[in-house]
Amino acid sequence: MCWKAVSALAQDKDNKDNKGRRNQQQQQQQQQQQQQAPAQANVAPTPQSKDELDNFMAVQNEQAPAKKVELAEGFIAKYPASDFVMYAQTFRVASYGALGKPKEAVAAAEQAIDATVKLGEKFVAKADADSKLSDKEKEAIRKKDKNAVFFDKNSPQFAAFMSQSEQRILALYQTIISGYQQLNDAAKMMEWGDKALGFKPDDLNTLAMLSNVMAERPPTNDDEKAKQMKRAEELADAALNQLPTYLSSPEGANMPAQGKADLTAQLHYTRGLIYLHEKKLGASQQEFLTALKSKPNDPITYYRLGIAYVQDMKADQAMESLGKSVFLKGVSEPNARDLLKQLYVQKNKSEQGLEDYVKATGAKIGQ
């Protein structure tokens, strides 16, 4: 082998050795940096013992609603200070809902909100305390507890946890509002609706749900009804004003097209129903028609539109809307059929041909 070849071979080997040493040094430096860097906290509940975790997993994995309630309540009684109480209470809410017990579901939801707020406050306090620790103090803590983690309010993990907690609380508020609706307790429904809006005034789902419930459940007293409709109109207007922003948000963008259409239809239907209660018949008809552009197969909207036309002395339009409602069936069919029959007989002096009329109007849906 010539000298140049030997020299080149030696140089190549030296380069590889140097490269290997550099890689080894870099790996050692990275390991040292990782050891020195603060642990990235997984912002989540932490069990204090294996027994606590095992008991919670038993609750989580149980499928039978009644048994799940029993296990959840046993867990809460045994571990009242556990981070997992929030989830155990939420399991109770869902299980009572599945069992058809709105009163119990409402009580559990109230407790779930309280537990969620307390856990959030606990994590915020920990993040505040951790922010005051020096690197040296953190290192000393880690030497005593290798699993120690530190919360950073500015971290994506912390922001995600707090966002999830907020969404959970809003969902629980809506469960309570719905529960009191089922229990026919309008006062409590309104009380918790105001609490939900106090928690997040611009939440579209809360605005939509509360305005709809208020529109569907008007008081019998005229003065109280007028007051409730005025408030419902304010909420429905706020929801519709929020709609474009919501649909362009990441959450709205992830909604399927049908979900967006249903939400749009619901908001316009609600405002149409409010206007119907307020005897603003032209505005009511326009809102119902707008709702039907987004959801053309909704029998209830056609039924309400038919009523608006009846009150506005527009018999032909009323008959067509009611005919479509009957054709689509649903819960509104009996009432829609009765009203349609009265109008049809008044116009035709007989019920003959009524079913053919229903089929003919049904064929126009979506046109």
HELIX and SHEET records of a PDB file:
HELIX    1   1 TRP A    3  GLN A   36  1                                  34    
HELIX    2   2 LYS A   50  ASN A   61  1                                  12    
HELIX    3   3 PRO A   65  LYS A   78  1                                  14    
HELIX    4   4 VAL A   85  ALA A   98  1                                  14    
HELIX    5   5 PRO A  102  SER A  131  1                                  30    
HELIX    6   6 ASP A  135  LYS A  144  1                                  10    
HELIX    7   7 PRO A  156  GLN A  182  1                                  27    
HELIX    8   8 ALA A  186  PHE A  199  1                                  14    
HELIX    9   9 LEU A  204  GLU A  216  1                                  13    
HELIX   10  10 ASP A  222  SER A  248  1                                  27    
HELIX   11  11 PRO A  250  ALA A  253  1                                   4    
HELIX   12  12 ALA A  257  HIS A  277  1                                  21    
HELIX   13  13 LEU A  281  SER A  294  1                                  14    
HELIX   14  14 PRO A  299  GLN A  311  1                                  13    
HELIX   15  15 ALA A  315  LEU A  328  1                                  14    
HELIX   16  16 GLU A  333  ASN A  348  1                                  16    
HELIX   17  17 LEU A  354  GLY A  362  1                                   9    
END                                                                             
